[in-house]
């Protein structure tokens, strides 16, 4: 107890603090125990340390926010670049799939359509369709009735407008080969398949617009181009006279019509011989077009 007395005496020894303001001559003074003064100093120091620490955190926050904004912008830029690269990759694959330098160049430039079907390109698309729809191959593997498989009659109730063979192209005015026949009819007129068969292709095909291809067996294939609507799908079995779509002017066409082709063993032939005697009487020149 005797040892604590000097310590307590020191702790409670008053300290006088004097403040001398510049604005007036009288000074202010107040006294407080040494212990209280020391405690105040401790709190002041802690406050200073806390304030400095808080300022540092605030500064770090703004730095991190700025960095996040920058990184976010960079990330969006990278995403845009990746999307652009993927789109370019898809286009490149489509070009490479053409299989040759000549076909790639033809695919890059705008296709010039002379009113005939691009047989090789369409065959490629049909081949891909047949690979994905096994029922088409199964159908063709069966022996079909020759009569039901042979194209017969007009595909649409319309007006015969262009024959098979050399003709003056309605758009370019140049003389070019026409690989099928055209029937003009109001937009939306039903198109009928001309023989029993199975649909091997029903989609868009470049300058030919919406097109339907039907395999009939015995080497026969019929093609219906520039449709406004397609009502069948690959792998679907159809009967002669069934509606497969409607006339239109999709692709490279001057007006609503159906471009009709008949193929035998993959080679187009004059459809006139399958359409009927009426066409030969009205257009005798078509007999020599093949």
C-alpha positions in Angstrom: 0.0 0.0 0.0 2.8 2.3 0.8 4.4 1.5 -2.6 1.2 2.4 -4.5 0.7 5.8 -2.9 3.6 7.5 -4.8 2.2 6.0 -8.1 -1.4 7.1 -7.4 -0.1 10.5 -6.4 1.7 10.8 -9.7 -1.4 9.7 -11.7 -3.6 12.2 -10.0 -1.1 15.0 -10.0 -2.8 17.8 -11.8 -1.5 19.1 -15.2 -2.4 22.6 -16.2 -3.0 23.2 -19.9 -2.9 26.8 -21.1 -4.4 28.1 -24.4 -3.3 31.5 -25.6 -5.6 32.7 -28.5 -4.3 35.3 -31.0 -7.6 37.2 -31.1 -7.6 38.2 -27.5 -5.0 38.9 -24.8 -6.5 36.8 -22.0 -5.5 33.1 -22.0 -7.5 30.0 -21.1 -6.2 27.4 -18.7 -7.6 24.2 -17.2 -6.2 21.5 -15.1 -6.7 17.7 -15.3 -5.1 14.7 -13.6 -2.0 13.2 -15.4 -3.8 9.9 -15.8 -6.7 11.5 -17.7 -4.3 13.4 -19.9 -2.4 10.3 -20.8 -5.7 8.5 -21.6 -6.8 11.3 -23.9 -3.4 11.0 -25.7 -4.0 7.3 -26.2 -7.5 7.9 -27.7 -6.1 10.6 -29.9 -3.4 8.4 -31.2 -5.9 5.5 -31.8 -8.2 7.9 -33.7 -5.3 9.1 -35.9 -4.3 5.5 -36.7 -8.0 4.5 -37.5 -8.5 7.6 -39.7 -5.3 6.8 -41.6 -6.3 3.2 -42.0 -9.8 4.1 -43.2 -8.4 6.6 -45.7 -6.2 3.8 -47.1 -9.2 1.5 -47.5 -11.2 4.1 -49.3 -8.2 4.8 -51.6 -7.9 1.0 -52.2 -11.6 0.8 -53.0 -11.4 3.5 -55.7 -8.3 1.9 -57.2 -10.0 -1.5 -57.3 -13.2 0.0 -58.7 -11.2 1.7 -61.5 -9.3 -1.6 -62.2 -12.6 -3.5 -62.2 -14.1 -1.1 -64.7 -11.1 -1.4 -66.9 -11.0 -5.2 -66.7 -14.8 -5.3 -67.4 -14.3 -3.2 -70.6 -11.4 -5.5 -71.7 -13.6 -8.6 -71.0 -16.4 -7.2 -73.1 -14.0 -6.4 -75.9 -12.6 -9.9 -75.8 -16.1 -11.4 -75.9 -16.9 -9.3 -78.9 -13.7 -10.5 -80.6 -14.5 -14.1 -79.8 -18.0 -13.8 -81.3 -16.6 -12.2 -84.4 -14.0 -15.0 -84.7 -16.7 -17.7 -84.3 -18.8 -16.1 -87.0 -15.8 -15.9 -89.3 -15.1 -19.6 -88.5 -18.6 -20.6 -89.4 -18.4 -18.7 -92.7 -15.0 -20.2 -93.4 -16.2 -23.8 -92.8 -19.1 -23.1 -95.1 -16.7 -22.0 -97.8 -14.3 -24.9 -97.2 -17.2 -27.4 -97.4 -17.7 -26.3 -101.1 -14.8 -28.6 -101.7 -12.8 -26.8 -104.4 -11.2 -23.4 -105.1 -13.7 -22.7 -107.9 -16.7 -23.5 -105.7 -15.3 -21.4 -102.9 -14.9 -18.4 -105.2 -18.4 -18.9 -106.5 -19.8 -19.0 -103.0 -18.1 -15.8 -102.1 -19.4 -13.8 -104.9 -23.1 -13.1 -105.6 -24.6 -16.1 -107.4 -25.8 -15.4 -110.9 -28.9 -17.5 -111.5 -30.0 -18.2 -115.1 -33.3 -19.7 -114.1 -32.0 -23.2 -114.0 -31.2 -25.3 -110.9 -27.6 -25.5 -109.8 -27.6 -29.3 -110.0 -24.2 -29.9 -108.3 -24.9 -27.6 -105.4 -28.4 -29.1 -105.0 -27.1 -32.6 -105.2 -24.7 -31.8 -102.4 -27.6 -30.5 -100.2 -29.7 -33.5 -101.1 -26.8 -35.9 -100.2 -26.5 -34.2 -96.8 -30.3 -34.5 -96.3 -30.3 -38.2 -97.3 -27.4 -38.9 -94.8 -29.4 -37.4 -92.0 -32.8 -39.0 -92.9 -32.4 -42.8 -93.1 -35.9 -43.3 -94.3 -35.1 -41.8 -97.7 -32.5 -44.5 -98.4 -34.8 -47.2 -97.2 -37.5 -46.0 -99.5 -35.2 -45.9 -102.5 -33.9 -49.3 -101.7 -37.4 -50.8 -102.2 -38.6 -51.6 -105.7 -41.3 -49.1 -106.5 -44.1 -49.4 -109.0 -42.8 -47.9 -112.3 -46.0 -46.1 -113.1 -46.4 -44.6 -109.7 -42.8 -43.5 -109.8 -42.9 -41.8 -113.2 -43.7 -38.1 -113.1 -47.0 -37.3 -114.8 -49.0 -34.1 -115.4 -48.7 -30.4 -114.4 -47.4 -29.6 -110.9 -49.6 -26.5 -110.6 -52.9 -25.1 -112.0 -51.3 -22.2 -113.9 -50.0 -21.0 -117.3 -47.0 -22.5 -119.1 -44.5 -19.6 -119.3 -41.1 -21.0 -120.3 -39.9 -24.2 -121.9 -36.8 -26.5 -121.6 -33.7 -25.7 -123.5 -32.1 -22.5 -124.9 -34.1 -19.3 -124.2 -33.7 -15.6 -123.7 -33.2 -15.0 -120.0 -36.0 -12.7 -118.7 -33.7 -10.7 -116.5 -30.4 -10.5 -118.4 -31.7 -10.7 -122.0 -28.9 -13.2 -122.8 -29.5 -16.6 -124.4 -29.0 -19.3 -121.9 -29.9 -22.9 -121.2 -33.0 -23.5 -119.1 -32.9 -26.9 -117.4 -36.7 -27.1 -116.6 -40.0 -25.6 -117.4 -41.8 -22.7 -115.7 -45.5 -22.4 -114.8 -46.7 -19.0 -113.8 -49.6 -18.8 -111.2 -50.8 -16.4 -108.6 -48.7 -16.3 -105.4 -49.8 -19.0 -103.0 -51.2 -21.4 -105.6 -50.9 -25.1 -104.4 -48.1 -27.1 -106.0 -48.8 -30.8 -106.4 -46.1 -33.6 -106.6 -46.3 -35.4 -110.0 -45.5 -38.9 -108.8 -45.3 -41.0 -105.6 -42.0 -40.6 -103.7 -40.2 -39.4 -100.7 -39.0 -35.9 -100.0 -35.2 -35.7 -100.1 -34.8 -31.9 -99.7 -37.1 -29.2 -98.6 -35.4 -25.9 -97.7 -33.7 -22.8 -99.1 -31.2 -23.3 -101.9 -29.5 -20.0 -102.9 -30.9 -18.4 -106.0 -33.6 -21.1 -106.3 -35.3 -19.8 -103.1 -37.5 -22.3 -101.2 -37.2 -25.6 -103.1 -38.6 -29.1 -102.7 -36.9 -32.2 -104.2 -38.7 -35.6 -104.4 -37.1 -39.0 -105.1 -39.5 -41.4 -106.9 -37.4 -44.5 -107.4 -36.4 -46.0 -110.8 -33.9 -43.1 -111.2 -36.6 -40.4 -111.3 -36.4 -37.1 -109.3 -38.6 -34.0 -109.6 -37.7 -30.5 -108.4 -40.0 -27.6 -107.5 -38.4 -24.2 -107.0 -39.1 -20.6 -106.0 -41.9 -21.6 -103.6 -43.5 -19.1 -101.2 -44.2 -21.9 -98.7 -43.0 -25.5 -98.2 -45.5 -28.0 -96.7 -43.4 -31.1 -96.5 -40.1 -32.1 -94.9 -37.2 -34.5 -95.7 -38.1 -38.1 -95.2 -41.8 -37.6 -95.7 -43.6 -39.9 -98.1 -45.9 -38.2 -100.7 -48.5 -39.5 -103.2 -49.0 -38.1 -106.7 -51.3 -35.0 -106.5 -50.4 -34.2 -102.9 -49.8 -30.6 -102.1 -46.1 -30.0 -101.2 -46.0 -26.2 -101.1 -47.3 -23.0 -102.8 -46.0 -20.9 -105.7 -44.0 -17.8 -105.0 -41.0 -15.7 -106.2 -38.4 -16.6 -103.6 -34.8 -16.6 -104.7 -33.9 -15.1 -108.1 -37.4 -14.8 -109.8 -39.2 -12.2 -111.7 -42.7 -13.2 -110.5 -44.7 -15.9 -108.8 -44.2 -19.3 -110.6 -42.9 -22.8 -110.1 -39.7 -23.9 -111.8 -40.2 -27.6 -112.5 -37.5 -30.1 -113.3 -37.4 -33.8 -114.0 -34.1 -35.7 -113.5 -33.4 -39.2 -114.7 -30.4 -40.9 -112.9 -29.3 -37.4 -111.7 -29.4 -35.7 -115.1 -32.1 -33.3 -116.0 -34.3 -34.2 -119.0 -37.1 -32.4 -120.8 -40.1 -32.4 -118.6 -42.4 -31.9 -121.6 -42.6 -35.6 -122.3 -43.9 -36.2 -118.7 -46.4 -33.3 -118.7 -48.9 -34.4 -121.4 -49.9 -33.9 -125.0 -51.5 -30.5 -124.3 -48.1 -28.9 -123.8 -46.7 -30.4 -127.1 -49.7 -29.1 -129.0 -49.4 -25.6 -127.5 -45.6 -25.4 -127.7 -44.4 -27.7 -130.5 -40.9 -26.1 -130.3 -40.3 -27.9 -126.9 -40.3 -31.2 -128.7 -36.9 -30.4 -130.1 -35.5 -28.7 -127.0 -34.3 -31.9 -125.5 
